[in-house]
Amino acid sequence: MRVSSPRPGPTAAQRWADALSEWAIPEAILAQAEEPPWVLPPALFAADEREIAARAETAATRVARLALGEGGSILDVGCGGGRASLPLQQFARSVTGVDESQEMLANFQAAWGRTPVPHREVLGQWPGQAEELPPSDVVLCHHVVYNVAQIGPFLAALTEHARRLVVVTLPDRHPTSPFNFLWEHFWGLTRPQGPRAELFLEVVGELGIRPQLESELRPHHRGEEVSRPAYLAFARRRLCLPQSREAEVDLALGDSWPLEVPLLHTVSWPGRA
Ligand SMILES: C[S@@+](CC[C@H](N)C(=O)[O-])C[C@H]1O[C@@H](n2cnc3c(N)ncnc32)[C@H](O)[C@@H]1O
């Protein structure tokens, strides 16, 4: 008699991709949008002195600093304006930033240009052509993974590029989920909640990695990084609403801005380069 074994369920990586695909904006809403909703304003991710000082005290900076020891090279993947790497400038012998956005990279270049540390900028998607980069001592990847559907190869490439440590930071829930009440308000649309950091840890485990985890509340910056008008324009674009409705977004948003998930996780593991 043949005994059929139970069909294996989807992998954690597959569940991660499936959960992210649920964030797709319904076609009818997208079709009427005047501007693309997903563009991140570079100013929101620029690294000013206050931001660098606040991040200097985070778990992510602490674990990376330990791995850098007397000094070492840093690769900052999805670097934005350099908020992940700049707090480590005293311990950096060199730094490379990779980002798919030219505007973000320009901010990274300008910020590291104000330090004596040799820096390099690489425009491209990770993993991809950027993967041909040489290994670095420490690889940072902060606030990027919820953007990555093919998470397995992305994380494997981080691991293969780190001689000492990979440091990933992510919020507890999808970073767009604090906007959910606005989608309900303007479009009567219930948005997803997942995936969550818990599933990310499962994905990492699936790759045979036993990471270290540190969790903490996000450093508090109530709207200091960006002006209210710039934030309203960002929120309005994200909600696929026309400029003529910005005053309504202003009312609905009230005092609850910037919309951010407060709990952050730093997940780190040894590199294999
Ligand atoms: C939310 S921002 C975070 C920026 C920065 N790491 C920080 O902590 O402030 C995400 C950044 O990752 C970039 N990005 C997202 N997916 C990427 C990919 N697959 N390859 C390269 N850059 C990516 C975006 O262009 C953006 O600059």
The ligand as an SDF file (V2000), in Angstrom:
LIG
                    3D

 27 29  0  0  0  0  0  0  0  0999 V2000
   13.0630   53.0910    3.8100 C   0  0  0  0  0  0  0  0  0  0  0  0
   14.5360   53.5570    3.0040 S   0  0  0  0  0  0  0  0  0  0  0  0
   15.7670   53.2580    4.2710 C   0  0  0  0  0  0  0  0  0  0  0  0
   17.0560   53.9970    4.0080 C   0  0  0  0  0  0  0  0  0  0  0  0
   18.1600   53.8030    5.0640 C   0  0  0  0  0  0  0  0  0  0  0  0
   18.6760   52.4390    5.0780 N   0  0  0  0  0  0  0  0  0  0  0  0
   17.6900   54.2010    6.4390 C   0  0  0  0  0  0  0  0  0  0  0  0
   17.6930   53.3630    7.3630 O   0  0  0  0  0  0  0  0  0  0  0  0
   17.2860   55.3800    6.6200 O   0  0  0  0  0  0  0  0  0  0  0  0
   14.7830   52.1720    1.9150 C   0  0  0  0  0  0  0  0  0  0  0  0
   15.8720   52.4190    0.8890 C   0  0  0  0  0  0  0  0  0  0  0  0
   16.2020   51.2030    0.2330 O   0  0  0  0  0  0  0  0  0  0  0  0
   16.2730   51.4050   -1.1660 C   0  0  0  0  0  0  0  0  0  0  0  0
   15.9720   50.0790   -1.7440 N   0  0  0  0  0  0  0  0  0  0  0  0
   14.8440   49.3600   -1.5720 C   0  0  0  0  0  0  0  0  0  0  0  0
   14.9690   48.1470   -2.1600 N   0  0  0  0  0  0  0  0  0  0  0  0
   16.2230   48.1000   -2.6900 C   0  0  0  0  0  0  0  0  0  0  0  0
   16.9680   47.1030   -3.4100 C   0  0  0  0  0  0  0  0  0  0  0  0
   16.4420   45.9110   -3.6790 N   0  0  0  0  0  0  0  0  0  0  0  0
   18.2220   47.4110   -3.8000 N   0  0  0  0  0  0  0  0  0  0  0  0
   18.7660   48.6200   -3.5230 C   0  0  0  0  0  0  0  0  0  0  0  0
   18.1210   49.5940   -2.8550 N   0  0  0  0  0  0  0  0  0  0  0  0
   16.8670   49.3300   -2.4300 C   0  0  0  0  0  0  0  0  0  0  0  0
   15.2950   52.5370   -1.4400 C   0  0  0  0  0  0  0  0  0  0  0  0
   15.6090   53.2420   -2.6210 O   0  0  0  0  0  0  0  0  0  0  0  0
   15.4890   53.4060   -0.2020 C   0  0  0  0  0  0  0  0  0  0  0  0
   16.5140   54.3400   -0.3690 O   0  0  0  0  0  0  0  0  0  0  0  0
  1  2  1  0
  2  3  1  0
  2 10  1  0
  3  4  1  0
  4  5  1  0
  5  6  1  0
  5  7  1  0
  7  8  2  0
  7  9  1  0
 10 11  1  0
 11 12  1  0
 11 26  1  0
 12 13  1  0
 13 14  1  0
 13 24  1  0
 14 15  1  0
 14 23  1  0
 15 16  2  0
 16 17  1  0
 17 18  1  0
 17 23  2  0
 18 19  1  0
 18 20  2  0
 20 21  1  0
 21 22  2  0
 22 23  1  0
 24 25  1  0
 24 26  1  0
 26 27  1  0
M  CHG  2   2   1   9  -1
M  END
$$$$
